[in-house]
Structures are given as C-alpha cells and as structure tokens.
C-alpha cells in the first residue's frame, strides 16, 4: 500500500491519526508545563524555546481536529493527550529537581539536635527562639537544593515527628551553605580536574 492510499484509509483516520494527535498533545502540554515552571524561575532564555515548539505542535494537533469536527475519536485523543501531558510535564520537572527551596520548621520540642544534625550534613541553618500560640517554640530555617527535600523532611520527622514545617520555592538565593558534592559526582570530578591542571 502506497503512502497516499494509507493516509486516505479508514485505519489511518480511526487509529493512526488519533494516536498521532494524542502524542502531539502530550508533547505540547509537557513543553507548556516545563515552560511555565522555567518562567516562574526566571529562565528567560529557555522558556521562549519551549514556547515556540509548544505552539508549533499544538497547531499541528488542532488543525486535524478542526478538519475532522465530526470524529469523536480525535476529541478523545486530544483530551487524553492533554491530561497525560500534564502528568508527564510534572513528572519530568520532579526528576530534574531544579531550583532552591526554603524549609521553615517550628517545633515545641528542643531543636538543638535537629539543628546540629542538619549542620553536620552540610546544610546552612538559622534558628532562634519564638513564641507560639501555645507557648515557646523553636524556629529553624534552612535553604536547600530541591533534590534534597525528601532527605531533609525525613531528618525532620526522625528528630521530631510532630514538628510543623513548610516548604517554599526560592526564585534566587546567594551565599547559601549546601552539602558538598559527592566525590563520585560529575561536579566533584570536574572540581578535581580544575585543581590538577598545571599552573593552577
């Protein structure tokens, strides 16, 4: 079967084209989700690139819908691709683990051990005494890399399961204290390479 015959066939219109619409919608919504995330973090150069390809793919998908308004399969593929695109975009963003977070911890229990352990792990910590609705509390602040959030939350729950804490994104931060790169990491290897270069 030649290509023109395939395109005009019933199999193409009922199976192949809906699948292509679904995939296109997943791609453009994924790009849109990442574009919004990068825009919120001030990535002004990469966001327009995502936006360009997002709209190009969207136009290709919507053009097929508009030329086949009576085909319910296309609508389902379009809507399903939109839903899946949101899921995929958020999943990718979580895997990238980009950005910086601030964790605020409020505990009525003595927080000295928690503060000392966070410091021993390489995190910068600021703590001070405060007054809560039910008496004295300890306020602890730490700024971390997004990839470390699960680890820090586990530490908090280990030392004080009843502590209140909140996690918020930080658009930009300077002069922070973060755990050193692991010796086996790419960043650690590059650091060693720079130290070993002649004349350095």
N, C-alpha and C positions, 0 to 999 in steps of 0.2 A: 504493500500500500504506500503510495507516494504521500508527501507532506500535505499538499492541498486537500487530498481526499481524507487524510487523517483529521485535519483541522475541521473539516465540514461534517465529520462523522458524529453519530449520536454518542459514542463512547467518549469522545473528546469533550463534548458540551456538557455531559452529565457527570463525568468522572474527572478527567484530566484538568479541565478549566477550573472547576470548584477547588481542586487541590492546589492549583497554582494561585488562585485568589487567597486561599487560606494561608499559604506560605508567605505570600507577599504582604498580607495583613499582619502576620506575626512579625515579619521583619520591620515593617514601618512603625508599628506600635512599640516594638522593642527599641528601635532607634529614637522614637519620640520620648520614651521613658528615660533613656540614658541622656538625651538632650536636656530634659528638664532637670535631671539630677546634676549634670555638669554645669548648667546655667546657674543653679542655686549655689554652686560652689565657686562661681566666678571664673570658670574656664571659658573665656570669651573667644578663644581661637578654635577649639574643637567643637563647641556647640553648633556653630553655623554649618560645619561639615555634616554633622548628624542631621541637622535640619534639612539640608539640601537633598540628601539621599532619602530621608523620610518622606518628603513631599513627592519626589520622583516616583517612588514605589507606590505611594498612595494613589497618585494619578493613574498609574497603570491598572491598579486594582479597581478603582471606582469607575474607570472607563468601561470595564467589562460589565459592571453592574448596570450602568446606565444604558448599555446597548442590549441588555437582556433583562428588562424590568419584570417580565412575567415568570422568570425562572426562580423558584423558591430556593433551590439548591445554592445559588450564588449568594443569596441573602444569608443563609445559614453559614456558609463558608466564610463570608465577610465578618459576621458577628463572632463566630468561633475563633477566627484569627485574631480579632481584637482582644478577646478575653485571654487567649493564650499569649499574645504579645505582651500584655501587662505582666503576666506571671513570669515570662522569660526575662523581661527587662529588669524586674525587681531581683530575680534570682542572680542575674549577671552582676548587678550592682552589689549585691551582698558578697559575691565571690571576689569581686575586685577589692572590696574592703578599703576603699579610698577615703581619705579625709581624717579629720581630728574631732574627737568628742570630749566633752567635759562631763564628769560624773560628780554629782553632789550627794554626799552621804550625811544623813542626820541620824545620830544614834544616842540613846539614853545610856547605853552600856559604855563603859570605859573603852575609848577608841585607840588607846596607845599602841596596843599590839597590832591592830589593823594598820595604823599609820607606819609603824616600824617595818612591818612585812612588805607593804607597798614600796617603801623606800629601798628595802633590801632587794626588791625585784627590779629596781631601776626607775620607778615612776616618781615624778615630781609630785609632792603632796603639800598642801597647805591646810592647816587645821587650827581651829580656835573654839573657845567655849561660847555657848549661846544660851538663850532662854526660850524654851518651847512652851506650848500651851499647858503642858503638864509638868513643867519643871526644867531643870538644867539639861542641856543636850550638848553633844559634841558635833561640830560641823567640820566635815572633811571634804576638800576639793582636790580633784586630780584631773589632769588633761592627758588623754591617751590617744594612741592611734586606733582607728576603727577596728583593725584586725585583732586588737587585744581586748575588745569589750567583753567577750564571753569569759575570758580568763579572769578579768578583774571582777566581774559580777560573781563568779564562783568564789573568789577570795573573800568578797564582802559577805556572802552567805555562809562561808565557812567560819568566819570570825564573829559574825552577828547576824543570824538568820532573820531577826526582827527589825533590822535597820531599814530606815526609809532611804531610798536613793532614786535619783532621776538622772537620765542620760539625755544630753542635748548636743546637737551638731554645732561645731565652731567653724565659721566661714574661713577665718585665718587666725593663726597664732604664731608668736615669735618667742624665742628664748625659752622654749619648753624643755623639760627634762624627760627623756624617754629611755626605755631599756636599750642597752647596746645591741647592735646587730649580732646575730649568732655567727660564730667563726665559719660555719659551713655555708652561710648565705652568700648570694651574689654580691650584695653590698659589702660584706666583710671581706670577700676575696678581692674586690676592686680596691678597698682601702689598703690591704696589704700590698697590692701591686704598686699603688702610688708611693707607699713608704719605701719599697725596694728599688724604685727607679734610680739610676745613677744621678748624682748631683742633687738629690733631694734629701 
